[in-house]
């Protein structure tokens, strides 16, 4: 027996899509641990960089935003200017799940392969599920990126920022944090506050902290520098307002914008916690790294300067995420080989469909098709509305015996 749709993943994208599916006549199942990335792969005490109004999950009527949750639970909240604690966002996401996605199945998908009529999925608890359509909403952790010069070193010495939820084990230890973005500076601040001896290493010449602009602003400022869920400015506003226009642009243009727009930029509220308190090696890259008697010895190269050698107990690589279809190991080799890609990211239709008919990808994996908004939870609302509207139309049409669009795939 086939279910219409399976959603893989239960973060902001997966839960928002499921909440929209629940308001249709389509049959669906969703698998995953709710808010797992936020619960298990981000440090305790973290503050979200996104503003309150841009930090919600999405039901069809927007009846339960973060604002609603904070009002109900009497937690501090402001649309703008009050950083959202990670703990608040996680608790909100779990309550969203309870209200809108109560049938979430808390197991993970181990394999997906194509079969006649759709896909066969296997779960970690031994189930076999057949689905006409599959939505991959597995988030970012599969795509964690560590520079090649560090990737082969022991995990006792080098880890990615997504591997740390509890930082207490680093107290009184010397820790290097590599990176200049929000996760790097937030980690550095939290480590310092937990008693670690922290040093920051970044290739950039300066740390580009966000500037906080109080509201209300004069009309001319609001016109010249409009606010959006991605920040201030017309580029960001266009990315949130017209993702289909972005999709229609050339591949070269889209790849360039996603790579260059919204570069590393920590939240404004981190600045006072790190400046003057944490040594920073700016305009500096790691030229060499080796394990030595339980320590990590780093050779750093600063622009227009000779090399610097330092020794640390541990290095945390806060170097972001790079989408690669090879990292989605639960997809069969046949499926992965059949995907059309651009720089190893999936080429998607206007409805988030890959080149494999019936297989969809959302979130970070969709950024090169729909723009930088898809790198953030804020993109979940647009994604859920557009994707579920498409699924409802296509699957209703197929039930009436009409042909479905899409590229057919050889059965595994």
C-alpha positions as CSV (number, residue, x, y, z in Angstrom):
1,X,0.0,0.0,0.0
2,X,1.3,3.4,-1.0
3,X,1.1,6.6,1.1
4,X,0.9,9.8,-0.9
5,X,3.9,11.6,0.7
6,X,6.7,10.8,3.1
7,X,8.6,13.6,4.7
8,X,12.1,12.8,6.0
9,X,13.2,15.1,8.8
10,X,11.4,16.9,11.6
11,X,13.1,20.3,11.9
12,X,11.4,23.6,11.0
13,X,11.1,22.6,7.3
14,X,9.8,19.1,7.9
15,X,7.4,20.1,10.6
16,X,6.0,23.1,8.6
17,X,5.5,20.9,5.5
18,X,3.7,18.3,7.6
19,X,1.5,20.9,9.2
20,X,0.4,22.0,5.8
21,X,-0.1,18.4,4.6
22,X,-2.3,17.8,7.5
23,X,-4.8,20.3,6.2
24,X,-5.2,18.4,2.9
25,X,-6.8,15.1,1.9
26,X,-3.4,13.6,1.1
27,X,-2.1,10.7,3.1
28,X,1.4,11.3,4.5
29,X,3.9,10.1,7.1
30,X,6.8,12.0,8.6
31,X,9.9,10.5,10.2
32,X,12.6,12.1,12.4
33,X,13.5,13.4,15.8
34,X,11.7,16.7,16.4
35,X,14.1,19.7,16.4
36,X,17.0,17.3,16.6
37,X,19.6,19.7,15.0
38,X,18.6,22.5,17.4
39,X,18.5,20.2,20.4
40,X,21.6,18.1,19.9
41,X,23.9,20.0,17.6
42,X,23.9,23.6,18.9
43,X,25.5,24.8,22.1
44,X,23.5,25.3,25.3
45,X,23.0,29.0,26.0
46,X,23.1,30.0,22.3
47,X,21.1,33.0,21.0
48,X,19.5,32.9,17.6
49,X,20.8,35.5,15.1
50,X,17.4,35.8,13.4
51,X,15.0,38.3,14.9
52,X,11.9,37.1,16.7
53,X,9.5,37.7,13.8
54,X,11.7,35.5,11.6
55,X,12.1,32.6,14.0
56,X,8.8,30.8,13.7
57,X,7.5,27.5,12.3
58,X,4.6,27.6,9.9
59,X,1.1,26.2,10.1
60,X,-1.3,27.1,7.2
61,X,-3.0,30.0,9.1
62,X,0.1,31.2,11.0
63,X,-2.0,30.6,14.1
64,X,1.0,29.6,16.3
65,X,4.1,31.7,15.8
66,X,6.9,32.2,18.2
67,X,5.1,35.3,19.4
68,X,2.0,33.3,20.2
69,X,4.1,30.7,22.1
70,X,6.0,33.3,24.1
71,X,2.7,35.0,25.0
72,X,1.2,31.7,26.2
73,X,4.2,30.7,28.3
74,X,5.0,34.3,29.5
75,X,8.5,34.2,28.0
76,X,10.2,37.5,26.9
77,X,9.7,38.2,23.2
78,X,10.0,41.1,20.8
79,X,9.7,41.1,17.0
80,X,13.0,43.0,16.8
81,X,15.8,43.6,19.2
82,X,15.4,40.8,21.7
83,X,17.6,37.8,20.8
84,X,15.8,34.5,21.0
85,X,17.4,31.9,23.3
86,X,18.0,28.5,21.7
87,X,16.1,26.9,24.6
88,X,13.0,29.0,23.8
89,X,13.1,28.1,20.1
90,X,13.5,24.4,20.8
91,X,10.6,24.4,23.3
92,X,8.5,26.2,20.8
93,X,9.3,23.8,18.0
94,X,8.4,20.8,20.2
95,X,5.1,22.4,21.1
96,X,4.4,23.1,17.4
97,X,5.0,19.4,16.8
98,X,2.6,18.4,19.6
99,X,-0.2,20.6,18.1
100,X,0.2,20.2,14.4
101,X,2.2,17.0,13.8
102,X,1.2,14.6,16.5
103,X,1.7,11.6,14.3
104,X,5.4,12.2,13.8
105,X,7.2,8.9,13.9
106,X,10.4,9.3,15.9
107,X,12.7,6.9,13.9
108,X,15.0,7.7,11.0
109,X,15.0,6.6,7.4
110,X,17.9,4.3,6.6
111,X,17.3,3.8,2.8
112,X,15.3,5.2,-0.1
113,X,15.1,3.5,-3.4
114,X,12.9,3.8,-6.5
115,X,10.3,1.2,-7.2
116,X,7.4,1.0,-9.7
117,X,5.0,3.7,-8.7
118,X,7.2,5.6,-6.4
119,X,9.7,4.9,-3.7
120,X,10.5,2.2,-1.1
121,X,11.8,3.5,2.3
122,X,13.3,1.5,5.2
123,X,13.3,2.8,8.7
124,X,15.7,2.2,11.6
125,X,13.0,0.3,13.5
126,X,12.4,-2.2,10.7
127,X,9.5,-0.8,8.8
128,X,9.2,-0.8,5.0
129,X,7.1,2.2,3.6
130,X,6.0,2.8,0.0
131,X,5.4,6.4,-1.1
132,X,4.4,8.1,-4.3
133,X,6.4,11.2,-3.3
134,X,9.3,11.8,-1.0
135,X,10.4,15.1,0.6
136,X,14.0,15.2,1.9
137,X,14.0,17.8,4.8
138,X,17.0,16.4,6.7
139,X,18.6,19.7,7.6
140,X,22.3,20.7,7.7
141,X,24.3,18.3,9.9
142,X,25.0,15.9,7.1
143,X,26.7,18.7,5.2
144,X,29.1,19.9,8.0
145,X,32.3,21.1,6.4
146,X,35.8,20.8,7.9
147,X,38.8,22.1,5.9
148,X,40.8,19.3,4.3
149,X,43.9,20.1,6.3
150,X,42.0,19.4,9.5
151,X,39.5,16.7,8.4
152,X,41.8,13.7,9.0
153,X,42.9,14.6,12.5
154,X,41.6,12.7,15.5
155,X,38.2,13.8,16.9
156,X,39.8,14.2,20.3
157,X,41.6,17.2,18.8
158,X,39.4,18.5,16.0
159,X,35.6,18.7,15.7
160,X,33.0,20.6,13.8
161,X,30.8,23.1,15.7
162,X,27.7,21.0,15.1
163,X,29.2,18.3,17.4
164,X,28.9,20.4,20.5
165,X,25.9,20.9,22.7
166,X,27.5,20.8,26.1
167,X,30.7,22.9,26.3
168,X,31.5,22.3,30.0
169,X,34.2,19.8,29.2
170,X,36.4,22.5,27.8
171,X,36.7,24.4,31.0
172,X,40.3,25.6,31.7
173,X,41.4,24.0,28.3
174,X,43.0,26.0,25.5
175,X,40.6,25.9,22.6
176,X,40.9,27.4,19.1
177,X,37.8,28.3,17.2
178,X,38.1,28.5,13.4
179,X,35.7,30.8,11.6
180,X,34.3,34.3,11.5
181,X,30.5,33.7,11.4
182,X,27.7,33.5,13.9
183,X,28.5,30.0,15.1
184,X,32.2,30.7,15.5
185,X,31.7,33.9,17.6
186,X,28.8,32.5,19.6
187,X,30.9,29.4,20.4
188,X,33.9,31.5,21.3
189,X,31.8,33.7,23.7
190,X,30.2,30.7,25.3
191,X,33.5,28.8,25.7
192,X,35.1,31.9,27.3
193,X,32.1,32.3,29.7
194,X,32.4,28.6,30.6
195,X,36.1,29.1,31.6
196,X,37.9,27.9,28.5
197,X,41.0,29.7,27.2
198,X,39.7,30.6,23.7
199,X,41.5,31.9,20.6
200,X,39.7,32.8,17.4
201,X,41.3,32.2,14.0
202,X,39.7,33.8,10.9
203,X,40.7,34.5,7.3
204,X,38.8,37.8,7.2
205,X,40.4,41.1,8.1
206,X,37.6,42.0,10.5
207,X,34.6,40.5,12.1
208,X,31.5,41.8,10.4
209,X,29.1,42.0,13.3
210,X,25.5,42.8,12.4
211,X,24.5,46.4,13.2
212,X,21.3,46.7,15.3
213,X,18.8,49.3,14.0
214,X,16.1,50.2,16.4
215,X,12.5,50.5,15.2
216,X,10.6,52.5,14.4
217,X,12.9,54.1,11.8
218,X,12.3,57.2,9.7
219,X,10.4,56.5,6.5
220,X,13.4,57.3,4.3
221,X,15.4,54.7,6.1
222,X,12.7,52.1,5.8
223,X,12.4,52.7,2.0
224,X,16.2,52.8,1.4
225,X,17.0,50.0,3.8
226,X,13.9,47.8,4.1
227,X,13.9,45.0,6.8
228,X,13.3,41.4,5.9
229,X,13.6,38.0,7.6
230,X,17.2,37.9,6.4
231,X,18.2,41.4,7.6
232,X,18.4,44.9,6.3
233,X,18.6,45.9,2.6
234,X,17.0,45.5,-0.7
235,X,19.0,42.4,-1.7
236,X,17.8,40.5,1.3
237,X,14.3,41.8,0.9
238,X,14.2,40.6,-2.7
239,X,15.5,37.2,-1.7
240,X,12.6,36.8,0.7
241,X,9.8,38.4,-1.4
242,X,10.5,36.9,-4.9
243,X,12.2,33.5,-4.6
244,X,10.7,32.4,-7.9
245,X,12.3,35.4,-9.6
246,X,15.6,34.2,-8.2
247,X,14.9,30.7,-9.5
248,X,14.4,32.1,-13.0
249,X,17.9,33.6,-13.0
250,X,20.9,32.0,-14.6
251,X,22.6,29.2,-12.7
252,X,25.8,31.2,-12.7
253,X,24.1,34.2,-11.1
254,X,22.3,32.1,-8.5
255,X,25.4,30.3,-7.4
256,X,27.3,33.6,-7.1
257,X,24.6,35.2,-5.0
258,X,24.2,32.3,-2.6
259,X,28.0,32.1,-2.2
260,X,28.5,35.9,-1.6
261,X,25.4,37.4,-0.1
262,X,25.0,37.1,3.6
263,X,28.5,36.1,4.4
264,X,29.9,35.4,7.9
265,X,28.2,37.9,10.2
266,X,27.7,37.3,13.9
267,X,24.8,38.8,15.8
268,X,25.2,42.3,17.2
269,X,24.6,41.0,20.7
270,X,27.8,38.9,20.6
271,X,30.2,41.8,20.1
272,X,30.6,42.9,23.7
273,X,31.1,39.3,24.8
274,X,34.2,38.8,22.7
275,X,35.9,42.0,21.7
276,X,38.8,42.7,24.1
277,X,38.2,39.4,25.9
278,X,39.3,36.8,23.3
279,X,42.5,36.8,21.3
280,X,41.8,36.9,17.6
281,X,44.1,35.9,14.8
282,X,42.5,37.8,11.9
283,X,43.6,37.6,8.2
284,X,45.0,34.3,9.3
285,X,44.7,30.8,7.8
286,X,45.8,27.3,9.1
287,X,48.7,26.2,7.0
288,X,49.5,23.0,9.0
289,X,48.2,20.9,11.8
290,X,49.5,17.9,13.6
291,X,48.9,15.9,16.7
292,X,51.7,15.9,19.2
293,X,51.6,14.3,22.7
294,X,47.8,14.9,23.1
295,X,48.0,18.5,21.9
296,X,47.2,20.0,18.5
297,X,50.0,22.0,17.0
298,X,48.9,24.6,14.4
299,X,51.0,26.6,12.0
300,X,49.2,29.8,11.2
301,X,49.9,32.1,8.3
302,X,49.0,35.7,8.6
303,X,48.9,37.8,5.5
304,X,52.1,39.7,4.9
305,X,53.7,38.1,8.0
306,X,55.7,35.0,8.8
307,X,54.2,31.9,10.2
308,X,53.0,31.6,13.8
309,X,53.1,28.3,15.7
310,X,50.6,27.7,18.5
311,X,49.5,24.6,20.5
312,X,46.0,24.0,21.7
313,X,44.1,21.3,23.4
314,X,41.3,21.3,20.8
315,X,40.2,23.1,17.7
316,X,36.5,23.6,16.8
317,X,35.9,24.2,13.1
318,X,33.0,26.6,12.8
319,X,33.3,26.6,9.1
320,X,29.8,26.0,8.0
321,X,28.1,23.6,5.7
322,X,28.5,22.5,2.1
323,X,25.8,20.6,0.4
324,X,26.9,17.4,-1.3
325,X,24.6,14.7,-2.6
326,X,27.2,12.1,-1.6
327,X,26.5,12.9,2.0
328,X,22.9,11.7,1.7
329,X,23.9,8.1,2.2
330,X,20.3,6.9,2.8
331,X,19.5,7.6,-0.9
332,X,20.3,4.6,-3.1
333,X,23.3,4.9,-5.4
334,X,21.0,4.8,-8.3
335,X,19.0,7.8,-7.0
336,X,22.1,9.8,-6.3
337,X,23.6,9.1,-9.7
338,X,20.3,10.2,-11.3
339,X,20.2,13.6,-9.7
340,X,21.1,16.6,-11.9
341,X,23.4,18.8,-9.9
342,X,25.2,22.2,-10.0
343,X,28.3,22.2,-7.8
344,X,27.0,19.0,-6.2
345,X,23.7,20.7,-5.1
346,X,20.4,19.4,-6.6
347,X,18.9,21.3,-9.6
348,X,15.3,21.8,-8.6
349,X,12.1,22.7,-10.4
350,X,9.9,25.6,-9.4
351,X,8.2,23.2,-7.0
352,X,11.4,21.9,-5.3
353,X,11.4,18.7,-7.3
354,X,14.7,17.1,-8.3
355,X,15.4,15.6,-11.7
356,X,14.1,12.3,-10.2
357,X,10.3,12.5,-10.6
358,X,8.6,12.5,-7.2
359,X,11.8,13.3,-5.1
360,X,11.9,16.7,-3.5
361,X,14.6,18.5,-1.5
362,X,14.1,21.5,0.8
363,X,16.1,23.7,3.2
364,X,19.8,24.2,2.7
365,X,19.8,21.8,-0.3
366,X,17.4,24.2,-2.1
367,X,19.3,27.4,-1.6
368,X,21.1,27.4,-5.0
369,X,17.7,27.1,-6.7
370,X,15.6,29.5,-4.5
371,X,18.1,31.8,-2.8
372,X,19.8,32.4,0.5
373,X,16.4,32.4,2.4
374,X,16.5,28.6,2.3
375,X,19.6,28.6,4.5
376,X,17.5,29.8,7.4
377,X,14.3,28.6,9.2
378,X,12.6,31.6,7.8
379,X,12.4,29.9,4.4
380,X,10.2,27.1,5.7
381,X,7.0,29.1,5.3
382,X,7.4,29.8,1.6
383,X,8.6,26.2,1.1
384,X,5.7,24.6,2.8
385,X,3.0,26.7,1.0
386,X,4.5,26.2,-2.4
387,X,5.5,22.5,-2.1
388,X,2.2,21.3,-0.5
389,X,0.1,23.3,-3.0
390,X,2.0,21.5,-5.8
391,X,1.7,18.1,-4.2
392,X,-2.0,18.5,-3.6
393,X,-2.6,19.5,-7.3
394,X,-0.3,16.8,-8.8
395,X,-1.6,13.9,-6.6
396,X,-5.2,14.9,-7.1
397,X,-4.6,15.0,-10.8
398,X,-3.0,11.6,-10.8
399,X,-6.0,10.1,-8.9
400,X,-8.1,11.3,-11.8
401,X,-6.0,9.3,-14.2
402,X,-4.3,12.2,-15.9
403,X,-0.5,12.1,-16.7
404,X,2.0,13.5,-14.2
405,X,4.9,15.7,-15.2
406,X,8.4,14.8,-14.3
407,X,11.5,12.7,-15.4
408,X,11.1,9.0,-15.0
409,X,13.8,6.9,-13.3
410,X,14.9,3.4,-13.8
411,X,13.8,1.2,-11.0
412,X,16.5,0.2,-8.5
